Amino acid sequence: MKQICGETSALFSLSAKELAALLGRVREGQFEHPVAVHSEGPMGGLVQFRSFEEAMLVKLAIV
């Protein structure tokens, strides 16, 4: 996961593996669906979380 747009931004770029792990955890009910997900196919995608803190929790869970 790579943060985009500043130190406390909630916008992140995820690899395909990270995005699949996140969406799997969402399906399992472990996380709420992010505000926005823009898939870029096999490259991964961009994810807008509700907050920087939420993004950090996700990052710890899917690494």
N, C-alpha and C positions, 0 to 999 in steps of 0.2 A: 504494500500500500504506500502510495506516495501522495503527500499532501499538495494541494494546488491552491494558490492565492493567499499566502500569508500564514503566520504562525498559529492563529486560532481558527482558520478556515475549516469548514465542515465538508469541503469538496475534496474528494480523493480519486486518484487513478488506481485501479485495481487490475492485477494480471488476471488472465482467464481462470487460473486455478483459485485465486483469492475470491473472485466474483462467484464462482461455483460454490465455494465453501460458504460464503455469506448467504447466498440464496438458499442453500441447503439448510442452514441454521434458521433462516426465516421460515421455511416450510415446516420445520420441526417445532416452531413456536418459541425458539430461544431468543429471537430478536424480532422487533417490529420491522416492517418493510421500510427501507430508506425513503426519504422524501422523493428522490428521483434516481433512476438507474438508466444510464445510456450505454447500452451494450455496443461494443466495437468489434463484435465477432470473435475470432480466435485470439485477438490481441487483449481482450479483457473489456474494460469499460470505465466510465466515470460514474461515481456515486456521490450523491448529496445526502449527507446524514442530517439529523435534526440538530446536532450539536457536535462540537469538537470532542467533548467527553464521550458521547455515544460512539464516535469513530474510534476513539482509543480503546474502548471496551471490545469493539468488534475486532480491532487489530490484534489485541491480545488473544482473542478466542480463535482466530483463524490462522495464526502464524504457526 
